[in-house]
Amino acid sequence: MSEPRYSMPSRLIHWVMALLILLTIPAGMVMVQPGLDRGLQNTLFIFHKNIGVALLALVVLRAAWRLGHPAPPLPATVPGWQARIAGLSHMALYALMVTLPVAGYVRVKAGGFPIETLDALGIPSLVPRSDALAEVAKTIHYGAGLAIVAVLAAHIGAALFHGIVKRDGVFSRIWPPVGGKGR
Ligand code: HEM
């Protein structure tokens, strides 16, 4: 009998977001480097801002789906303290996946800059133009960026440990992104 898995929509949205977040982070880090080629910098900024906004929409969808579809139980071999740390780190990831795009949005819009897809859709800025607000949002965005890199390192490390070393069925709760049975 196979171990219980996350539902197919949960697995698919997990891997789509994982891919986009793992592209958004290096784009954000590179685009702020001084002396970068102007064309490359613009491309990275446009990519980062617009994928970042899409990630906010995806995390709202994901959280709504997750509320109605609880996580499948962990294998009995996982000690309680590890399960608690995993739960806390997943909550931290959700909090950061919301904080980062919201702070990024406020930093850009309060700073008076464009977000191309939202502007093309005619969506007006939800925040006033304010350099002070933009500066606060920039600090929050930076701090949350550092935090998500740290939590993701632990998350990916734990996933690889379960998937490659322990092979205890934890990794196959979230893999493959499509197909396979899920709850
Ligand atoms: C999950 C989504 C996001 C992640 C993981 C993320 C991550 C990051 C990271 C790691 C940096 C580099 C920070 C630094 O070294 O200074 C950065 C910078 C930046 N991000 Fe994001 N970001 C996200 C969403 C967004 C969104 C939605 C926007 C705006 C629409 C945005 C706008 C910016 C801007 C303007 C910077 C440059 C920092 C500055 O000078 O203000 N980000 N981001």
Residues whose N, C-alpha, C, O or C-beta is under 5 A from the ligand:
A	BS01	HEM	T24 I25 G28 M29 V32 H48 K49 G52 V53 L55 M97 L100 P101 G104 Y105 R107 V108 I115 K138 Y142 G145
